[in-house]
């Protein structure tokens, strides 16, 4: 059963985002989105949200520079610390991969932030100590929208009808 579920999950890929097309050499992003991409790189988001999935490989403290408010990071949720009981893991979380992020609100472990722009602004302050202005936030959010890929279509298999020979649940 685990194998079957794994095989199914392996089909849940979301290829062909506009960002993928850019990586493949196409001219698929407009000027504003490209500006957002350069900000994403130049401001340092890429340090934690790196690689082909823009994150997902490593854990980092949430609040490297400034711990977000209790509404966004509840003081009782200490992240990795709960697993490792190591002081340096307090408030350490996995840097979420950002593919399809425009579709996956609410944001952060607390799920308290529903607006992608607000999540970007919080990251600027808490992780980079950098107050992004409204235009920078907008451009980065526009770039993040280009990470939305083709969503998988899941077709449920039509199971054969039960017969007298079909085993009954025990
Ligand atoms: C020092 C590492 C680090 C840097 C730099 C960083 N992030 Fe993050 N980011 C994280 C971590 C860790 C989380 C997960 C926090 C949580 O789940 O509570 C996260 C979460 C996010 C989320 C929410 C994803 C979700 O699905 O909930 C977004 C959006 C995001 N980051 C965007 C950015 C942007 C844009 C920048 C640059 C302005 C940035 N990050 C810089 C570590 C970082």
Boltz pocket constraint, residues with backbone or C-beta under 6 A from the ligand:
constraints:
  - pocket:
      binder: B
      contacts: [[A, 40], [A, 43], [A, 44], [A, 45], [A, 46], [A, 47], [A, 48], [A, 49], [A, 58], [A, 59], [A, 60], [A, 61], [A, 62], [A, 64], [A, 72], [A, 92], [A, 93], [A, 94], [A, 95], [A, 96], [A, 97], [A, 98], [A, 101], [A, 104], [A, 106], [A, 107], [A, 108], [A, 109], [A, 110], [A, 116], [A, 119], [A, 120], [A, 123], [A, 124], [A, 127], [A, 128], [A, 140]]
      max_distance: 6.0
